[in-house]
């Protein structure tokens, strides 16, 4: 496992504190870039092949396990094979929580139904105006991901995906604002959705429902910042152990680097860390 963060000693100490409190720990994880490798076509994303066995082993040692993602909840359940994981957790009396679309949608292993609000007002009008704006900036071939409650504009297939995303950000921000929507930039993607909900709210909901004694959260992109901040604030308020894990791949270090306690090498590093936690918790 590649741990890249500068203060490895402090990170390992925080890991040790969470491992000691594993039986009372809430583990929350992003999907893309954390449990699933980033791929050019978002519809082709699949959970890492080792994820199911690692998550099931971990669930037997911690208080609760949750996936908190920007994807639609039903989609991530399918792409992640989460129903099978939920079945295994149910046999041990545990629940798998899934929060989709930054917390706007919920799914759980107990009811297997996606609950969420209707699409935001203005999203249809935004989508109708989107092709003209993309064409104006030479991005008419951008992949548009329909997410029900949001729309993602992906630039991964272009020769300069980061540069194009940067150029599209101002006009898409303006267009979103015209329709009462907000922008969520990510790695070579710009997502447009309703304001007022983010992963930090999902973490707060989990805290209220699970009442953990420690929290580990892992993520890889801008959409995870509020979750990191919510966990950090909860830890300061309660004095309870927390561990923030940055799943990092490639040469560019994103804004999560400044918030994380540990950095690991993409989904493989995340799963190695979680497997280590399960083993260490078993030994306590």
Secondary structure, DSSP 8 states (H G I E B T S, - for coil): -----S-HHHHHHHHHHHHHTGGGEEEEE-SBTTTB---SSGGG----TTHHHHHHHHHTTSSEEEEE-SS-HHHHHHHHTHHHHHHHHHHTT--EEEEEGGGTEEEETTT---EE----TTHHHHHHHHHHHHHHTT-TT-EEEE-SSEEEEE-TTSTTHHHHHHHHHHHHHHHHHHTTEEEEEETTEEEEEESS--HHHHHHHHHHHH--SEEEEEE-SGGGHHHHHHHHHHHHHH--EEEEEEEE-SS---GGGGT-SEEEEHHHHHHHHHHHHHHHHHH-
